[in-house]
Amino acid sequence: MEFALSKDTQWSVRDRNFMEHALKLAAQARGRTSPNPMVGAVIVQNGEIVGEGYHQRAGDCHAEIHALNQAKESAQAGTMYVTLEPCCHWGRTPPCTEAVIRAKIANVFVAIEDPNPQVAGTGIRQLEEAGIPVQVGLCEAESRQLNEVFIKYITTQRPFVILKSAVSLDGKIATASGESQWITSEASRRKGHEIRAQVDAILVGIGTVLQDNPSLTTRLPEREHEDPIRVIVDSHGRTPLGAKVFNPVSNAGTLIVVTQAAPLKKVQALRTAGADVLTVKEKEGRVCLKTLMEELGRREITSLLIEGGAAINAAALEAGIVDKLMFFVAPKLIGGRGAPGPIGGGGIARLSEAFELRGVRTTQIERDVLIEGYVLKR
């Protein structure tokens, strides 16, 4: 059911300001609400905010409840601005619609309808049936972008996938001898760790493990964070038992993804070392990445960051699993026919077959440039 108002609707500056404030509140929980969305709520009485809140983590109160608890009696006859349709079902917490109705809120502005099939307009309908007018669509684009991970996951049951790479100006990820540390600046690397802190899992191929032996942890000592689950695509179970991905200090798990071709002794040894080993079907002798995404979705992994080499990057693009691309470009020239680029594989024969991006934007990070965009699905 469509609840969005017509395109001719003009929102007032005041209404937009309150919803933008709710969006900023919601964004404070980035990386901590999975598998739930980020949501912010603001309650206004006589032009003044009397209550506000945001969903801080899965299992905690929803944004509307935090705002209502802060507003108390002042919520009555007030206006609520919420970035996502209030829930109307029992999950980890009670329905928010019932609390909004009990508080006698007079009007509700909703940025977007909840794409969750358990809600999908029902929450809005419940409020309207209780006599509360609901307007939908204020700051819709901003809210959809804020919750792009949740929207992808809840509608497909597969994670939102970001492919990240650090390259030189001439498109190299390492020298011909294999040296890659460090192409980009310290500020870009810090940004990379901030991205790690916002996703559920980080994926590399076995080639990266054997070449670089990364720890795949998030190193931001000045702020609270959790490491993402480490996912290693390793068709034949070649991950060394002494690899840094078996990190006893980190509380994140390590998932080694193999095919039936992996020897049973190696699989058992990996499990003994502390890894969770997942066997998936193969495609052309390698892990089928589409099947892997389905398995990760079943494990409530809503977002995945690929930080691998040229081979896994190419395989991910060819499999059609990449949603967003993030390339950190350094003003350096490496050169060399043997120096690898970020995308390997067989490549394309015609430019018409190239992967294209939409919504491209660039950000200066000290001397580097971050280029990001969304991969157009073929």
N, C-alpha and C positions, 0 to 999 in steps of 0.2 A: 504494500500500500504506500502511495506517495503522500507525504505530508508537507513537502517543501513548498514554500510560497512562490508566487510567480516571479519571473526575473525582473519585473517592473517594481517590485517592492523596494522601498528605500529605507534602510535602517538608519535610525538617528545616530549621531556621533556619540551620544551618551551611551546608547545600547551597545554600540561597537566597542567602546572603551571598556565597559564592564565585561563583555565576553573576551576581549583580548587579555584582560587581567586574569580571567579564569583559565585561559590557555597558558599563560605564564606560570600560574600555580601548578597546573597539570604537568608541565615540562620539568618541574623540580624533581619529579620521581622517575625521570628517564633512566631506563635500564633496571628498574627495581620492581615493576609491577607484573612482569610476565608470569603466567599467560594472560593476565588481564590487561585492559587498555589503560592509558594515562587519562585521567579525568580531573577537571577542576570545576568548582562550583562557587558562585558568589550570590549572596542574598542582599538585596537593596531595599531600603525603606526611606522614602522621602529623599531620594537622590543620594543617600549615603550608604556605604557598605556596613552592614550590621553583622555579617557572618561570612566566612569564607573557609575553604578547605580543598584538599586534593587527596586522591587515592594514593597512599604512600607505598603500599606493597600488597601482594596477593594475600588474602585472608584478613586484611585490616579493613576498617570501615571505609565505605565509599565516600567520594567527595561530598555528595549531598548531605550525608550524615554528619560529617565534620562541620560543614557550614551551618546546619541546623542546630547542632550542639553549641556552636559559638553564638549564634543569633538568639537562641532561646525564645522567649515570648515575642521578641522583636520581629520574628519571622512572619507572624500572623499578618495577613494582608500585604505582605511584601512581594517582591519580584525575584525569582531565581534565574540566574544565568548558568547554564551547565553545558560543558563542551561535548557531551554525549548523552543520548537519550537515557533517562533513569531506568534502571533495571526493574523488572516486574516479577522476578522469579527467585526462588530460594537457591542459592549456590553456597559459597563459603560464608555468605552474609545474608541477612533478610532482604526482601524487596525494598528498594528505595522509594518506589511510587507510594507505598503505604505511609511511609514517614512524611513525605511531602504533603500528602492529603491530610494527615493528622495535624500537621503544623499549620494548616489553613493558609498555605501560600496562595496568593491571588493570581499571579501570572508566571509563566515559565517560558524562557527562551532556550531553545536547544540548538546547538550548532549542527549536529548530524544525527540522523537515525542510527540506532545501533545495528550493525550488520549481523550480529549474532542471531541466528534463526530462532533462538529461545525468546528473543525480545522483538527485534525487527518491526517496530511500530506499535507493539502491544502496550508498552509502557506509556507512550504518548496517548494512546486511546484510553487507557485507564484514567489518566489525569483529566482528559477532556470529559469523560463520562462522569467524573466527580465534580464537574463544573469549573475546572481550571483551564483557561485558554492557554494553548501552547503554540508558539511560533517557532518554526524550524528553518534553519538555513543561514543564520547569522554567523559569519566567519566559518562557513562550511569548508572552503578550500584549506584554510589554516588547520582546522581540526582534522581533516582527512590526512594531511601531511604529517601532523603530529602523531597520528595513530596508524601510519602506513603499515607498520609491522603487524599490529593487531588485526587490521582489516584483511591483510593477505592471509594470515593464519586462520582466522575464524571462518573465512569463506572458502578456503581450500584445504585446510588441515595440513598445510605444509609451511615451513618457515620462510620468512622474508630473507632473501639472500643478497648480501653485499659482497662484491668482489673488489678488493683493495690491492693496490700495487704502488710501489715507489719506483719511479723511472727517471732517467736522465732526459735532457732535452731532445736527444736523438733516439729516444725510445729503448734504452737498454736498462736491464735490471741487475746487471753484473758485468764485470770485465770478462774478457775471453778466458782468463785464468780462474774465473769463478768468484772473484772478490766482489762483495756487495755491501759491505758495512764500512761507511754509511754513505749512501747516495744522497739522501735528503738531510735536512737540517734537524737539529735537536728539537726545535719547535714542532716540526712535522711529525717526528717520532712520538712526541708527547701527545699530539692530536690522535695519532694511531692508537695509543694506549687508552685515550678517552673513548674511542670507538669500541675498543675491546670491552671496556667497562659497561657498555650499553647493550651488548648482545648476550644471548644465552650460550652460544657455542662458537668456537673458532675452528676452522678446518684447513688442513694442509695435506699434501700428498706425501707419500713415503720418500720421494726424491728430496723434498725440503728437509725432512728429518735426517736423512743420511748425509746431506750436504752441509746443513747449517746447525743441526742439533738444537733447535729452538726450545725454550721453556714454555712459550705460548701463555704466559701469565700477564696480568695487568699490573704495571708498575707506576702507581700514582700514590706515593706514600702519604701525601698530605690530605687525602680524602678517603672516606669509607667506600669500599667497593668489594665485589666478589669476582673471582676469576671466572671466565667462561669455561664451559666444558670443552675439553680438547678432543677433536675428532681427527683421526689419522686415517686417510684412505690408503690402505695397504693390502692390495689384492692377495699377496702371497705370504703375509705375516712376517715381513723382514725387519720390523721395528726392533732395534737393539734393546736388550733388557736394561741397559744402563743409560738409555736416552733420557734427556731432561724432561720429556713429556711425562715421565713417571716422577712427578714432583711431590715429595712427601710433605712439603711445607704448605702447598696449596690445598684448599678444601674442594677444588673442582675435580671432577672425575675425568678419566681418560678413556675414550671409546676408540678402539681399533676396529676398522671396518675391513673385512676380508671377504674372499669368495671361497667356494668349495675347493679351489686349488691350493689353499693354504694348508700345509701339513698339520695334522692333528697335534703333533708334539710341540710345534711352534705356538699353536693356539693355546694349548695348556700352559706353556711357559709364560705367555703374555698375561694370562689370567692370574697365574701365580705371582707375577710381578705387580699385580694390582689393577690391570686394565679390564674394562668391560669389552669383550670381543663380540662383535656382531657380524654374522655371516649373511650376505645378501647375494642376490642373483648377479650374474656377470653379464656384461655386454661387450662383445669383441675381446674377451679375455680379461676385462677389467671390471671393477665395481660399477654397477649400474647406478648412476647418480640420481636418477629419477626415483628409483626404488629407495635409495638411501633417504631422500627427502621425505618420503612417505613414512619411513621408520622414525625419523627424527620428529616428525609431526605427532606421531603416536606417543612419543615421549614428552610431549608438551614443550618442545624446543621451538620457540616462535621466531627466533632470529638467528642467522648464521653469518659469520664473517669468514670469507675465504681469503687467506693470506699465503697462498701457495706459490709455486713457480709456474713457468710457462705451460707445462703439460697439464696440470690440474686446472689452470685457468681456461685453457682452450677446451678441455673436456666439459667444464661447467657451462661455458657459453654454448657449445654444441648441444648439450643436453637440454638447453632452454630453462635452466633453473635460476639464472642470475636475474635479479630484479633491479639492482642499483650498482653502478660502477663508481669507484672513488680512486682517482689516480693523483698521486703526489708527484709533481714534476719539478725536478731540480735544474737550475741553470748550469748544467755541466754537459760536456760532450765526451763520450767514452769511445765510440767508434769500434771498429773491428768486426770482420765478418763472423767471427766465432763468438762474439758477445751476444748473449741471449736477450730477446725482447720479452715483454710480459705475456704475450699470447703465442703459444707454440702450436703444435699440431700440423696438419697439412695445409692450413690456410684456405683461401678462396681463389677461384679462377677469375671471377668477374667482380667488379666493384659493386654491381647491383646486389651481390650476395653479402656485402659487408653488414656487420651489426651496427645499427644506428641508435643514437641516444636522443631522448626528449627531455625537456626540463633541465637543460644543461646550465650550470652556474659555476663560476670560478671565484676562488677566495685566495687572497694573498696571505701566505704564512711565512713571515720573514722573507727570505729570498726565494722561497719555493711558491708554487701555485698549485692549489688543490682544484682539480676539475672533477665534477661529479654530475651524474645524470642517470636517467632510468632507461634500461635496455628495452627497445621496442621488440615485442614478441613476434617471431616469424609465423 
